[in-house]
């Protein structure tokens, strides 16, 4: 079963963002006083070619392109990493997470 899941995950090609809890790249969509990121559904490490051919499979912690200067835009101290807390939870708490897919690119 894990092998099948791994295969299916390897063929995903989509755009999206985490809406609950609101991720720092999308917090502006939900009324938080953050810089709007109109490309908040494109945190994919710079794209497949950049990720593998330019950066040797390395990806920034928050999905930014690895080769960008630090702090990268979505990391703490970057343009979108301003320390805005969008939700609070207790240690060990199970939390609901909602992901919004904004584009699904079919993979053959």
Residue pairs with C-beta under 8 A, 6 or more apart in sequence:
11 107
12 107
13 104
13 105
13 106
13 107
14 101
14 102
14 103
14 104
14 105
15 41
15 42
15 44
15 101
15 102
15 103
15 105
16 41
16 99
16 100
16 101
16 102
16 103
17 23
17 25
17 26
17 29
17 40
17 41
17 43
17 99
17 100
17 102
18 26
18 97
18 98
18 99
18 100
19 26
19 29
19 30
19 98
19 99
19 100
20 87
20 96
20 97
20 98
21 86
21 87
21 95
21 97
22 29
22 30
22 32
22 86
22 87
23 40
23 86
24 34
24 62
24 74
24 80
24 81
24 82
24 84
24 86
25 37
25 40
25 43
25 62
25 63
25 74
25 80
26 37
26 40
27 34
27 84
27 86
28 34
28 35
28 36
28 37
28 40
29 40
30 86
32 84
32 86
33 84
34 80
34 82
34 84
35 79
35 80
35 82
37 80
41 100
41 102
41 103
43 62
43 63
43 64
43 74
44 51
44 63
45 51
45 55
45 58
45 59
45 60
45 63
45 64
45 65
45 66
46 54
46 55
46 64
46 65
46 66
46 67
50 65
50 67
51 57
51 58
51 59
51 65
51 66
54 67
55 65
55 66
55 67
58 66
59 65
59 66
60 66
60 68
60 72
60 74
60 75
61 72
61 75
62 72
62 74
62 75
62 81
63 74
64 72
64 73
64 74
64 75
64 78
65 72
71 77
71 78
71 81
72 78
73 79
73 80
73 81
74 80
74 81
75 81
76 83
87 95
89 95
